[in-house]
């Protein structure tokens, strides 16, 4: 029926409207490839409501559609694979150094206030002289004024966080699955350490945990350069992915009653040059994704997988434009 086809098309349009700007740009280049085969992606639907108006000669259908998101992403990556820089990544070795973290300790600081006071004093003097030729008289008046200006500033030191390394194994699996879908060949940092003889992962984990001397839970420039030099030493690897996946504490979702976990993910993709070092070519995040499951561990795995897939999707779409 035409009404059902129109309802499926409306459900599809609602789905693609949630694409990121980069993904939408790629979709619009290939829109006809999807809309001409919409039943390939709308795997099933349930009719929720129908209404027939004989006077207006209309038939309305409201339905709930299920869309195969994985197939959509794979197809879109294939269609846009020859566009932009994303085509350069196919079959390439990529070192993945995305660290899973959980907040272990958070330290905040009281605001430091500085006040200033400026006082300006001035004296005005008026004097009159009268003379009658034989004598003179003087009269005078002084006025004292005081102007006070107050002001100041408030300085608040940034919050310091200490992280614990989270579910690194499941995080690595989620990242590997996402990038294998993009036909990239992932190389673990442990293999780079073994081949180059440079040991850097302990320092990487300490810095991302906030245990370095600076106290910042970020990768320092010196350590990043150490990783880059190790990659250059072994050769044949042209790309490096760094980032974090920060997992929240599990909680009960009020709508479903299931366990819910949030993951904030950031990723940076760098191209490695033997002479110039690393050049950042794409950035993602922080992006927030949530997972639901009957168990806490299941919710965490679902959130990690969703965050990895979506962040990779955003990354590849940015490279394609």
PyMOL commands that set and color helices and strands:
alter all, ss='L'
color gray80, all
select helices_A, chain A and resi 2-16+21-29+31-35+38-41+69-79+84-89+168-180+189-196+201-209+221-234+296-320
alter helices_A, ss='H'
color red, helices_A
select strands_A, chain A and resi 42-53+58-67+93-107+112-131+136-155+160-165+185-188+239-247+251-252+259-273+277-293
alter strands_A, ss='S'
color yellow, strands_A
deselect
rebuild
show_as cartoon
